[in-house]
Amino acid sequence: MAETTIIKLNAQEREADKNPRQLRAAGFVPATVYGKGMESKNIQVNAHEFEMATRNEREATIELTVGKEKFNVVIQEMQINYSTNQVLNIEFKLA
């Protein structure tokens, strides 16, 4: 039986006045956290931290800290610009 890898990652609530292009230009990736029994939450993740944390473990469980809240999530879907290899958007689902 394989061990489950847990990656710790910090995030912030997404600023409502910034569009996704502005977030990416500032070094963040727009993301959403959702799951059964909760309203979806729009967040932003530091692009460099996300890449470093998930470089070899895209299937791992992620302990996502948003302010004082913690969520155990998995990556449900990720949009990537394949010509630049830039992560454009991430959907996290509660594990």
matplotlib code that plots the C-alpha trace (Angstrom):
import matplotlib.pyplot as plt

x = [0.0, 1.5, 1.8, -0.3, 1.9, 0.6, 1.8, 1.4, 0.5, -0.7, -3.2, -5.1, -8.7, -8.8, -9.1, -12.4, -11.2, -8.4, -9.0, -7.1, -4.6, -3.6, -3.2, -0.9, 1.1, 1.6, 2.9, -0.3, -2.6, -6.3, -8.0, -11.2, -11.9, -15.1, -16.7, -19.8, -21.3, -19.4, -19.7, -17.0, -14.2, -12.2, -8.5, -5.1, -2.0, 1.6, 2.6, 6.2, 5.3, 2.7, 5.1, 7.8, 5.4, 3.7, 6.6, 6.7, 3.4, 0.4, -1.7, -0.9, -3.3, -2.7, -3.2, -4.3, -4.3, -6.5, -6.3, -7.4, -9.1, -7.4, -8.7, -7.4, -7.8, -6.8, -6.3, -9.5, -8.6, -5.8, -5.6, -2.2, -0.9, 1.1, 3.2, 4.6, 3.9, 2.2, -0.6, -3.6, -6.2, -6.6, -9.7, -9.2, -11.8, -12.1, -10.4]
y = [0.0, 3.3, 6.2, 9.3, 12.4, 15.5, 18.9, 22.1, 25.1, 28.6, 30.7, 33.9, 34.9, 36.3, 40.1, 40.8, 43.8, 42.0, 39.9, 36.6, 38.2, 40.8, 38.0, 36.0, 39.1, 39.6, 36.0, 34.3, 31.6, 32.1, 29.0, 27.7, 25.4, 23.5, 20.4, 18.9, 21.0, 24.2, 27.2, 27.5, 29.9, 31.9, 32.0, 32.9, 30.8, 31.9, 30.5, 29.7, 28.1, 25.9, 24.8, 24.0, 22.1, 20.1, 19.6, 15.8, 15.2, 16.4, 13.5, 14.3, 15.5, 19.2, 20.8, 24.2, 27.1, 30.1, 32.6, 30.7, 27.9, 24.6, 22.4, 18.9, 19.1, 17.4, 19.0, 18.3, 20.3, 22.5, 24.7, 25.0, 27.1, 24.4, 26.7, 28.5, 25.8, 28.4, 27.3, 29.4, 28.2, 25.5, 23.8, 22.2, 19.6, 18.7, 15.3]
z = [0.0, -1.1, 1.3, 0.6, 0.1, 1.8, 0.5, 2.5, 0.5, 1.5, -0.4, 0.0, -0.8, -4.3, -4.6, -6.3, -8.2, -10.1, -13.2, -13.7, -16.1, -13.5, -10.9, -13.2, -14.0, -10.2, -9.8, -8.6, -10.1, -9.7, -8.1, -6.7, -3.7, -3.6, -2.2, -0.7, 2.1, 1.4, -0.9, -3.5, -2.5, -4.9, -4.0, -5.4, -5.0, -5.4, -8.8, -7.9, -4.5, -6.3, -9.0, -6.4, -4.1, -6.8, -9.3, -8.8, -7.0, -9.0, -7.6, -3.9, -1.2, -0.5, 2.9, 1.7, 4.3, 3.4, 6.3, 9.4, 7.4, 6.4, 3.7, 2.6, -1.2, -4.4, -7.8, -9.7, -12.8, -14.0, -17.0, -18.6, -21.4, -23.2, -25.3, -22.2, -19.6, -17.4, -15.0, -15.8, -13.3, -10.7, -9.3, -5.9, -4.6, -1.0, -0.4]

ax = plt.figure().add_subplot(projection="3d")
ax.plot(x, y, z, "-o")
ax.set_aspect("equal")
plt.show()
